[in-house]
Amino acid sequence: MQHLLDPKSQLASLRNIRRHLTPDGVFVFDVFDPKLVAIAVEEDPEILDATFEYQGHEMQRYATVVRDLSTQVMALTFRFEGENTDLVGSARMHLRWYYRYEIEHLLARAGFTDATFFRDFARTPWSSGGEIVVVASRQAN
């Protein structure tokens, strides 16, 4: 869901998912719950994000984030460093953040009903600050 950057593609995807569910089927997915303090900052400087082993080589991943507050889209750039120069490089991706009621609205427009929101996959009741885990039922025709 977070790679779908505009309402047209979000609704097309949700409608397609709904179309493939059985009448009593459910769709379960999660997105991160935006933390307002973090997303209010338009750009984060590069930081060492992770150190890990890949194919027997120690690697470091550095991350930079640039946010577009008007579209709720962040551009993430990951830069990889390590001993093996064949594994060094960078990658960029875009993610859109959603608010809980925005997801509820998109689901309703796509024909889902009985959406339930949780904070995690342990089914902790939803509250701001965790993940947003969604369980949505397919509406009968």
Secondary structure in CASP SS format (residue, H / E / C, confidence):
PFRMAT SS
TARGET T0000
AUTHOR 0000-0000-0000
METHOD secondary structure of the structure
MODEL  1
M C 1.00
Q C 1.00
H C 1.00
L C 1.00
L C 1.00
D C 1.00
P H 1.00
K H 1.00
S H 1.00
Q H 1.00
L H 1.00
A H 1.00
S H 1.00
L H 1.00
R H 1.00
N H 1.00
I H 1.00
R H 1.00
R H 1.00
H H 1.00
L C 1.00
T C 1.00
P C 1.00
D C 1.00
G C 1.00
V E 1.00
F E 1.00
V E 1.00
F E 1.00
D E 1.00
V E 1.00
F E 1.00
D C 1.00
P C 1.00
K C 1.00
L H 1.00
V H 1.00
A H 1.00
I H 1.00
A C 1.00
V C 1.00
E C 1.00
E E 1.00
D E 1.00
P E 1.00
E E 1.00
I E 1.00
L E 1.00
D E 1.00
A E 1.00
T E 1.00
F E 1.00
E E 1.00
Y E 1.00
Q C 1.00
G C 1.00
H E 1.00
E E 1.00
M E 1.00
Q E 1.00
R E 1.00
Y E 1.00
A E 1.00
T E 1.00
V E 1.00
V E 1.00
R E 1.00
D E 1.00
L C 1.00
S C 1.00
T C 1.00
Q C 1.00
V E 1.00
M E 1.00
A E 1.00
L E 1.00
T E 1.00
F E 1.00
R E 1.00
F E 1.00
E E 1.00
G E 1.00
E C 1.00
N C 1.00
T H 1.00
D H 1.00
L H 1.00
V C 1.00
G E 1.00
S E 1.00
A E 1.00
R E 1.00
M E 1.00
H E 1.00
L E 1.00
R E 1.00
W C 1.00
Y C 1.00
Y C 1.00
R H 1.00
Y H 1.00
E H 1.00
I H 1.00
E H 1.00
H H 1.00
L H 1.00
L H 1.00
A H 1.00
R H 1.00
A C 1.00
G C 1.00
F E 1.00
T E 1.00
D E 1.00
A E 1.00
T E 1.00
F E 1.00
F E 1.00
R C 1.00
D C 1.00
F C 1.00
A C 1.00
R C 1.00
T C 1.00
P E 1.00
W C 1.00
S C 1.00
S C 1.00
G C 1.00
G C 1.00
E E 1.00
I E 1.00
V E 1.00
V E 1.00
V E 1.00
A E 1.00
S E 1.00
R E 1.00
Q C 1.00
A C 1.00
N C 1.00
END
